Amino acid sequence: MPKIRFVDLFSGIGGIRLAFEQAARSLDIETECVLSSEINLDAQLVYEKNFGQKALGDIRLIDQLPEHEFLLAGFPCQSFSHAGKKEGFVDTRGTLFFEITRLLDTYKPQAFIFENVRGLYSHDQGQTLATIKHEIQKRGYSFHAFLLNSANFGLPQNRVRIYMVGILDASPTFDLISDVGPKDSHSYNPQQLSLFYPPQKSVTVADILESNPDEKYDCSPKFVNALKRIFNNDLNRLHGIRLIDYRGGNSIHSWDLGLRGECNAEEIELMNRFILKRRNKEFGQEQDGKLLTKEQIASFFKHPNLGEILNSLVTKKYLKLINDKYKPLSGNFSFEVYKFIDPNKISVTLVASDANRLGVYHNQRVRRLTPREAARLQGFPDSFILYPNDDKAYYQLGNSVSINVVKAVAQEAIAFYSLAFMPSPATLSQAAISA
C-alpha cells in the first residue's frame, strides 16, 4: 500500500491529523506523521493520548522540516477572527504564518492544507489573504481558498472556516465549492459541496445528543425555575433562545430572570427599550454601547417616576451611572447558558470562549451540552480521548477543526496528489521485476 508522510504544525489536539488520516485510509493510502508541533501543554497531552506521539513545542524552535509529502497547519486564528482585534500580521500571533514559510524554505513538500477562521478571507479588505497567497505562490505552489460550512458536511453546526490547499509545481482543479451556508442555524438546508461527499440526510443536533448525561451538566434549580416563570412552564420555547444583555430579538435578559434582583414590569420595559434605543444615531455615532442621560431616556420612556425606576435599576446593578449618564451592566458571562440550541436544527458555532455554556432542553432536562456532545458537533469519534477537565475540553474543542470538512478537503488534495505523483501498482510491480 502506498504511503504519504506528513507534518502537523499548530496541531492542537490533532483534529487536522485525524481527518487527514481518515481521508488517506478512504483512498487506501497509508500515512506517517514525521513531525508535529503544538505549544500548548494541555493540547500536547490530548494529542499524545490519542496518537501515541508527543508533539514538539514552540514552532519557532524548529530549525527545519524532515522529508514529507504533505504539510498540515491550523495556524493561530485570533489575529483574524471576528472575535479578536483583527490586527492580522501586526499581531505577533499573525506573524506565525511566516514561521510556516520559513520552514517551507527548509523543505518543500508536495502539498499543503491550511485551516483558519472565516475572518481571514476578508481581513484588511483581502490584503492579508493576498499576502498569504503571494508567499505561497512564489514558492511554486498553487493556491486555492474555500469558505466551507461544517453543516454542509454532515455536522449539525453552523461553522464557516477557510481552507487553503496547494500543490507544488501543479495546477490542480478541485470539486469543492465555497459556500458560507445560512445566516443563522434556523434557516439551514444541506447541499452537496464535494463529489466525495454525496447528498446527505439533514443532520440535526438531536443526532449528537447523549440520552442520559451526568447530572452535573444540569442547570441550577434557581435558573430553571426562572425560565419556567418566563415561559409559563413551557420549556420547549427555550429552543433557539439567546441569553444576552446587550441585544434584543429572540433573547432573555438578566432583568427578565431577576438574576440581580426581581424587576417589576416597568423596570423590565425600560431596560428592553434602553438596549434597543441606545443604538440609535440620534444619541451618537457609536454603533453600540452609548451612555444615555435621564433626559435622553425620557424621550422614549415617559413615566412620572422615571427617576425612581432608574435608581432602582442602578441599585440592583442592571444599570451603572457614569457622569450623569446611564450604562447597562452587561452580565452575559453570568448566565449559566448563553444560547439554547434547538434539537431539531443545527447548532451555532462552537467557540473556545463559551463552548461550556451552550444549552439544550432535552428529555425534560435543562442542561449544558456535554464535552462529548461538543466533540460530536466537530465530528470527533466517541473513541477520541478528551481532556479530563471539562472546561479545558470545551476550550480545546472550540479551538479545533470540524473533522468531516477537513477530511473532504484532504480527500481531494490526496486524490490529485496520488494520481499526479504516486507510482501506480503496475509501475511498482514492474520496478520490482526489473530489480
C-alpha positions in Angstrom: 0.0 0.0 0.0 1.4 3.5 -0.9 2.3 5.8 1.9 2.2 9.6 2.5 4.4 11.3 5.1 3.1 14.5 6.6 4.0 17.2 9.1 1.4 18.5 11.5 2.1 22.1 12.6 0.0 24.0 15.2 -1.6 20.6 15.8 -3.8 21.4 18.7 -5.5 18.2 19.9 -5.0 16.6 16.5 -8.1 17.3 14.6 -6.5 18.0 11.2 -4.3 15.0 11.6 -7.2 12.8 12.4 -9.2 14.0 9.4 -6.2 13.6 7.1 -5.5 10.1 8.2 -9.2 9.2 7.7 -9.1 10.7 4.2 -6.0 8.8 3.3 -7.4 5.5 4.6 -10.6 6.0 2.5 -8.3 6.2 -0.6 -6.3 3.1 0.6 -3.2 5.1 1.3 -1.1 4.7 4.5 0.2 7.8 6.4 3.1 8.6 8.6 3.4 11.7 10.8 7.1 12.6 10.7 6.8 15.7 12.9 4.1 17.5 14.9 4.3 20.8 16.8 2.0 22.4 19.4 3.0 24.9 22.1 0.1 24.3 24.5 0.9 21.6 27.1 -2.7 20.6 27.7 -3.3 20.1 23.9 0.0 18.2 23.8 -1.4 15.8 26.4 -4.5 15.0 24.5 -2.5 14.7 21.2 -0.2 12.1 22.8 -3.1 10.2 24.4 -4.8 9.8 21.0 -1.9 9.4 18.6 0.9 8.0 20.8 3.2 10.7 19.6 4.4 13.7 21.6 4.2 17.0 19.7 7.2 19.3 19.7 6.7 22.7 21.4 7.2 26.2 20.0 7.4 26.2 16.2 10.0 28.9 16.4 12.4 26.4 17.9 12.2 24.0 14.9 15.1 24.5 12.6 14.0 22.6 9.6 11.4 20.1 8.4 12.1 16.4 7.6 11.2 14.9 4.3 7.5 14.7 3.8 4.8 15.0 1.2 2.0 17.0 2.9 2.2 19.9 5.3 -0.8 20.4 7.6 -1.3 23.6 9.6 -4.2 25.2 11.5 -2.1 28.3 12.3 -3.4 30.7 15.1 -6.6 32.4 14.2 -7.1 35.0 16.9 -5.5 37.7 14.8 -8.0 37.4 12.1 -11.2 36.3 13.8 -14.3 38.5 14.2 -14.0 38.0 18.0 -10.4 39.3 18.0 -8.9 42.7 17.4 -8.3 41.8 13.7 -4.8 43.1 13.8 -3.6 40.4 11.4 0.1 40.5 10.6 0.6 43.4 13.0 -0.2 40.9 15.8 2.6 38.6 16.9 0.4 35.6 16.5 -0.4 36.6 12.9 3.3 36.6 12.1 3.4 32.9 13.0 2.3 32.3 9.4 5.7 33.3 8.4 7.1 30.6 10.6 5.4 28.2 8.1 7.0 29.9 5.1 10.4 29.8 6.9 10.1 26.1 7.4 8.8 25.6 3.8 12.1 27.1 2.7 13.9 24.3 4.6 11.9 21.5 2.9 9.2 21.9 0.3 6.6 19.1 0.5 4.4 18.3 -2.5 1.2 19.7 -1.0 -0.3 21.6 1.9 -3.6 22.1 3.7 -4.2 25.1 6.0 -7.2 25.9 8.1 -8.2 29.3 9.6 -11.2 31.4 10.7 -13.6 32.9 8.2 -12.3 36.4 9.1 -9.0 35.7 7.3 -10.8 35.8 4.0 -11.8 39.4 4.2 -9.3 40.8 6.7 -7.8 44.1 5.7 -10.0 44.1 2.7 -8.5 40.9 1.4 -4.9 42.1 1.7 -4.0 39.6 4.4 -5.1 36.6 2.3 -3.4 38.1 -0.8 -0.2 38.3 1.2 -0.5 34.6 2.2 -1.3 33.7 -1.4 1.7 35.6 -2.7 4.1 34.0 -0.2 2.8 30.5 -1.1 2.8 31.0 -4.9 6.3 32.5 -5.1 7.5 29.2 -3.6 6.0 27.3 -6.5 2.6 26.2 -5.1 -0.9 26.6 -6.5 -3.3 28.3 -4.1 -7.0 27.6 -3.6 -9.1 29.0 -0.8 -12.5 27.7 0.1 -15.1 29.0 2.6 -16.9 25.9 3.8 -19.7 25.4 6.3 -19.5 22.3 8.6 -23.3 22.0 8.3 -22.8 21.0 4.6 -20.6 18.0 5.6 -22.9 16.0 7.8 -22.3 18.0 11.0 -25.1 19.9 12.8 -23.1 23.0 13.4 -23.2 26.4 11.5 -19.4 26.8 11.3 -17.7 28.6 8.5 -14.0 28.4 8.1 -11.4 29.0 5.4 -9.5 26.0 4.0 -6.4 26.7 1.8 -4.9 24.0 -0.4 -1.9 24.0 -2.7 0.2 21.6 -4.8 3.8 22.2 -5.7 4.5 22.8 -9.4 1.0 21.8 -10.5 -2.3 23.4 -11.4 -5.0 21.2 -9.9 -8.7 21.6 -10.1 -10.9 20.7 -7.1 -14.5 19.9 -6.9 -15.1 21.8 -3.7 -17.4 24.8 -3.9 -17.2 27.8 -1.4 -20.5 28.3 0.4 -20.9 30.1 3.7 -24.3 28.5 4.3 -27.2 30.0 6.2 -27.2 33.3 8.1 -28.3 31.5 11.2 -28.8 28.0 12.5 -32.6 28.1 11.9 -32.5 28.5 8.1 -30.3 25.7 7.0 -30.8 23.4 4.0 -28.0 20.9 3.3 -26.2 21.0 -0.1 -23.6 18.8 -1.8 -20.3 20.7 -1.9 -17.9 17.9 -2.8 -18.1 14.9 -5.1 -16.5 12.9 -2.3 -19.5 13.7 0.0 -22.8 12.7 -1.7 -26.0 14.4 -0.7 -26.7 13.6 2.9 -29.8 13.4 5.0 -30.3 16.5 7.2 -28.4 16.0 10.4 -29.7 17.8 13.5 -28.5 18.5 17.0 -30.7 15.6 18.2 -28.4 13.2 16.4 -25.4 14.1 18.6 -27.2 14.4 22.0 -26.5 11.9 24.8 -29.6 10.2 26.1 -28.7 10.5 29.8 -25.6 12.5 30.6 -24.3 13.1 34.1 -26.5 15.4 36.3 -23.6 17.8 36.8 -24.5 19.2 33.4 -28.0 20.2 34.6 -28.7 23.9 35.1 -29.4 25.0 38.6 -32.9 24.8 40.1 -33.0 28.6 40.5 -32.1 29.2 36.9 -34.6 26.6 35.7 -37.4 28.0 37.8 -36.7 31.5 36.5 -37.0 30.1 32.9 -40.2 28.3 33.8 -41.7 31.5 35.2 -40.9 33.4 32.0 -42.3 30.7 29.7 -45.2 29.6 31.8 -43.7 26.1 32.3 -43.4 25.5 28.5 -39.7 24.9 28.3 -40.0 23.8 24.7 -40.0 27.5 24.0 -36.3 27.6 25.0 -35.3 26.2 21.6 -33.2 28.8 19.9 -33.3 31.4 22.7 -30.3 33.6 23.5 -29.5 34.9 26.9 -27.8 38.2 26.4 -28.0 41.6 27.9 -27.0 44.0 25.1 -29.3 42.8 22.3 -33.0 42.5 21.8 -34.7 40.0 19.4 -35.2 36.4 20.5 -33.4 36.9 23.8 -33.8 36.6 27.5 -32.0 39.2 29.7 -30.8 39.1 33.3 -33.6 41.5 34.3 -36.2 39.1 32.8 -34.7 36.4 35.0 -34.2 38.6 38.0 -30.6 37.4 38.4 -29.6 40.5 40.3 -32.9 41.2 41.9 -36.5 40.9 40.8 -37.7 43.6 38.4 -41.2 44.8 38.0 -42.9 45.2 34.6 -41.9 48.9 34.4 -38.2 48.2 35.1 -38.2 45.4 32.5 -39.8 47.6 29.9 -37.3 50.4 30.5 -34.4 48.0 30.2 -35.7 46.5 27.0 -36.2 49.9 25.4 -32.8 51.1 26.6 -30.8 48.4 24.9 -32.6 49.0 21.6 -32.7 52.8 21.7 -29.1 53.3 22.8 -28.0 52.2 19.3 -29.9 55.0 17.6 -27.8 57.5 15.7 -29.7 60.4 17.4 -27.8 59.6 20.6 -24.4 59.4 19.0 -22.3 57.8 16.2 -21.1 54.8 18.2 -22.9 51.7 16.9 -23.0 50.1 20.3 -22.5 50.9 23.9 -23.8 54.5 24.1 -24.4 56.0 27.5 -27.6 57.9 27.8 -28.8 60.8 30.1 -32.0 60.7 32.0 -33.4 63.3 29.5 -32.5 61.0 26.6 -34.1 58.0 28.3 -37.2 60.1 28.9 -37.6 60.7 25.1 -38.5 57.0 24.6 -39.7 56.0 28.1 -42.1 58.6 29.5 -43.0 57.9 33.1 -43.8 60.1 36.1 -41.5 58.0 38.3 -38.6 57.7 35.9 -36.0 58.8 38.4 -37.1 56.2 41.0 -37.1 53.4 38.3 -33.6 54.4 37.2 -32.4 54.5 40.8 -33.8 51.0 41.5 -32.1 49.6 38.4 -28.8 51.2 39.5 -29.2 49.7 43.0 -29.9 46.3 41.5 -26.8 46.8 39.2 -28.7 46.4 35.9 -27.6 50.0 35.2 -24.5 52.0 36.1 -24.4 55.8 36.5 -21.3 57.4 35.0 -21.0 61.2 34.9 -24.8 61.5 34.9 -25.2 59.0 32.1 -26.6 55.5 32.4 -24.9 52.4 31.0 -26.3 48.8 31.0 -24.1 46.4 33.0 -23.8 43.5 30.6 -23.8 40.3 32.5 -23.5 37.8 29.7 -21.0 35.6 31.4 -23.2 35.4 34.5 -25.7 33.3 32.6 -25.3 29.5 33.1 -26.2 29.2 29.4 -25.8 31.9 26.7 -27.7 30.0 24.0 -30.2 27.2 23.9 -29.8 25.2 20.7 -32.8 23.6 19.1 -32.5 19.8 18.9 -34.4 19.9 15.6 -32.0 22.4 14.0 -28.2 22.9 13.8 -26.1 24.4 16.4 -24.4 27.8 16.4 -20.7 27.9 16.0 -18.7 26.2 18.8 -16.1 28.6 20.1 -13.5 28.3 22.7 -14.6 31.2 24.9 -18.1 29.8 25.7 -18.4 26.3 24.4 -19.1 25.3 28.0 -22.2 27.5 28.1 -24.2 26.1 25.2 -27.5 24.7 26.5 -30.3 22.4 25.4 -33.7 21.3 26.6 -33.8 17.6 26.0 -35.6 14.7 27.7 -37.2 17.1 30.1 -33.8 18.4 31.3 -32.5 21.9 31.0 -28.7 21.4 30.8 -25.5 22.4 29.1 -24.0 20.4 26.2 -21.5 17.8 27.5 -17.9 17.8 26.2 -18.7 14.6 24.3 -21.6 16.3 22.6 -19.3 19.2 21.7 -16.8 16.7 20.3 -19.6 15.2 18.2 -20.5 18.6 16.8 -17.0 18.8 15.5 -17.1 15.3 14.1 -14.7 13.6 16.6 -15.5 9.9 17.1 -16.5 8.8 20.6 -13.3 6.8 20.8 -11.3 10.1 20.8 -9.9 10.8 24.3 -10.9 14.2 25.6 -9.0 16.3 28.2 -10.2 15.1 31.7 -11.1 18.7 32.9 -14.4 19.6 31.3 -13.6 23.4 30.9 -10.3 22.7 29.2 -12.0 20.1 26.9 -14.7 22.6 25.9 -11.9 25.2 25.1 -9.9 22.7 23.1 -12.9 21.6 21.1 -14.0 25.2 20.3 -10.5 25.8 19.0 -10.3 22.6 16.9 -11.5 21.8 13.4 -14.5 20.1 12.0 -13.3 16.6 11.1 -15.7 16.0 8.3 -14.8 19.2 6.4 -11.0 18.7 6.7 -11.5 15.1 5.6 -13.4 16.2 2.4 -10.7 18.8 1.6 -7.9 16.2 2.3 -9.6 13.6 0.1 -9.5 15.9 -2.9 -5.9 17.0 -2.3 -4.7 13.5 -1.7 -6.6 12.2 -4.7 -4.9 14.7 -7.0 -1.5 14.1 -5.5 -1.8 10.3 -5.8 -2.8 10.5 -9.4 -0.1 13.0 -10.4 2.8 11.9 -8.3 2.4 8.5 -6.8 3.5 5.5 -8.8 0.7 3.1 -9.8 0.7 -0.5 -8.5 1.6 -1.7 -12.1 4.7 0.6 -12.1 5.7 -0.6 -8.7 5.4 -4.3 -9.8 7.4 -3.6 -13.0 10.1 -1.9 -10.9 10.3 -4.9 -8.6 10.7 -7.3 -11.6 13.4 -5.1 -13.1 15.3 -5.1 -9.8 
